[in-house]
Amino acid sequence: MDPENLNEESQEKTKAETRPIPETRRKKMRKKTTEKEIKKKKKKPNMKKRRKKTDTKEKKTQKNKAKEL
């Protein structure tokens, strides 16, 4: 029983303890989202719709300025 051999064995054990979780276990641990949850999630507003709103506001302000002049 060499003291050097004991050190190597203990290092191997610590490596085994600290090694990353295998991919298959990670997949099992992950929660699967159901279709209901997907539907509940808020959809991001469409940028085109946002632009339209700003355009109409600008047009209204231009009309108001024209009326004032």
Number of C-alpha atoms within 10 A of each C-alpha: 5 6 7 8 10 10 10 10 11 10 12 10 11 10 11 9 10 8 9 9 9 8 9 8 9 10 10 9 9 8 7 9 8 8 8 8 9 10 9 8 8 7 8 6 8 8 8 8 10 10 11 11 10 11 12 11 12 12 11 12 12 12 11 11 10 9 8 7 5
